[in-house]
Amino acid sequence: MRKAEKKTGELTLKEAQKKVDDWIKKYGVRYFSELTNMVVLTEEVGELARVMARKYGDQSAKPSEKDLNLDDEIADVMWVLICIANQSGVDLETVFNENIRKKTERDKDRHLKNEKLR
């Protein structure tokens, strides 16, 4: 897919940041403090970890956990990360692309040579 093409419903990181910001301004009153959002992120990652442990790990789900939803937990983590980026002035699209460039430069051969991954 060429860069200019986009499927219906797909969001760029920039668009996702704007969508979250618009929602916060319309429904959320204001962003929680950065520290509160860090705690909320930790909570959301814990909820994601619970789903992963039940779905892919050795733990079985409790009767009250019959509706565990991996997709929703990942989206919750993304939401809070986007909130933290927005309130901290981080352009996720820019920093994500830079992070891929850095990882590629640093690790382009490392994993290919790792016998444990074969």
C-alpha positions as CSV (number, residue, x, y, z in Angstrom):
1,M,0.0,0.0,0.0
2,R,1.4,3.4,-1.0
3,K,1.7,6.0,1.7
4,A,-1.1,8.1,0.2
5,E,-3.5,5.2,0.3
6,K,-5.5,4.5,3.5
7,K,-8.2,2.0,4.2
8,T,-11.5,3.3,5.6
9,G,-11.3,3.3,9.4
10,E,-7.5,3.4,9.6
11,L,-6.0,6.2,11.7
12,T,-2.5,7.6,11.6
13,L,-0.9,8.1,15.0
14,K,-1.4,11.9,14.5
15,E,-5.1,11.4,13.9
16,A,-5.4,9.1,16.9
17,Q,-3.8,11.8,19.1
18,K,-6.3,14.4,17.8
19,K,-9.2,12.0,18.3
20,V,-8.3,11.4,21.9
21,D,-7.7,15.1,22.5
22,D,-11.0,16.0,20.9
23,W,-12.8,13.5,23.1
24,I,-11.0,14.7,26.3
25,K,-12.0,18.3,25.5
26,K,-15.7,17.3,24.7
27,Y,-16.4,14.6,27.4
28,G,-13.4,14.3,29.8
29,V,-13.4,17.9,31.2
30,R,-9.6,17.8,31.2
31,Y,-6.6,15.4,31.1
32,F,-5.8,13.7,34.4
33,S,-2.5,14.7,35.7
34,E,0.6,13.1,34.2
35,L,1.2,11.2,37.4
36,T,-2.4,10.0,37.6
37,N,-2.2,8.9,33.9
38,M,1.0,6.9,34.7
39,V,-0.8,5.1,37.5
40,V,-3.8,4.5,35.2
41,L,-1.4,3.1,32.5
42,T,0.0,0.7,35.1
43,E,-3.5,-0.4,36.0
44,E,-4.4,-0.9,32.3
45,V,-1.2,-2.9,31.6
46,G,-2.1,-5.1,34.6
47,E,-5.5,-5.8,33.1
48,L,-3.9,-6.7,29.8
49,A,-1.5,-8.9,31.7
50,R,-4.4,-10.7,33.3
51,V,-6.0,-11.4,29.9
52,M,-2.6,-12.6,28.5
53,A,-2.1,-14.9,31.5
54,R,-5.6,-16.5,31.1
55,K,-5.5,-16.7,27.3
56,Y,-1.8,-17.7,26.6
57,G,-0.5,-18.6,30.0
58,D,-1.1,-21.4,32.4
59,Q,-3.8,-19.7,34.5
60,S,-7.5,-20.5,33.8
61,A,-10.1,-17.7,33.9
62,K,-12.3,-17.3,37.0
63,P,-16.0,-17.6,36.4
64,S,-16.2,-13.8,36.8
65,E,-13.6,-13.4,34.0
66,K,-15.6,-15.0,31.2
67,D,-15.7,-11.8,29.2
68,L,-12.0,-11.1,29.1
69,N,-11.2,-9.0,25.9
70,L,-7.7,-8.7,24.7
71,D,-8.6,-6.2,22.0
72,D,-10.3,-3.9,24.5
73,E,-7.4,-4.1,27.0
74,I,-4.8,-3.2,24.3
75,A,-7.0,-0.3,23.2
76,D,-7.2,0.9,26.8
77,V,-3.4,0.9,27.1
78,M,-3.1,2.8,23.8
79,W,-5.7,5.4,25.0
80,V,-3.7,6.2,28.1
81,L,-0.4,6.2,26.3
82,I,-1.9,8.7,23.8
83,C,-3.2,10.8,26.7
84,I,0.3,10.9,28.2
85,A,1.8,11.8,24.8
86,N,-0.7,14.6,24.2
87,Q,-0.3,16.2,27.6
88,S,3.5,15.9,27.3
89,G,3.7,17.4,23.8
90,V,5.0,14.2,22.2
91,D,4.2,13.7,18.5
92,L,3.8,9.9,18.4
93,E,4.2,9.7,14.7
94,T,7.5,11.4,14.7
95,V,9.0,9.6,17.7
96,F,7.7,6.2,16.6
97,N,9.3,6.6,13.1
98,E,12.5,7.7,14.8
99,N,12.4,4.8,17.2
100,I,12.0,2.3,14.2
101,R,15.0,4.0,12.5
102,K,17.1,3.7,15.7
103,K,16.2,0.0,16.2
104,T,16.9,-0.8,12.6
105,E,20.3,0.9,12.7
106,R,21.2,-0.8,16.1
107,D,19.6,-4.2,15.6
108,K,19.6,-4.9,11.8
109,D,21.8,-7.9,12.2
110,R,21.5,-8.8,15.8
111,H,18.3,-10.8,15.7
112,L,19.1,-12.4,12.4
113,K,22.2,-13.9,13.9
114,N,20.5,-15.1,17.1
115,E,20.4,-18.9,17.0
116,K,17.7,-18.9,19.7
117,L,15.3,-17.3,17.3
118,R,15.6,-19.9,14.7
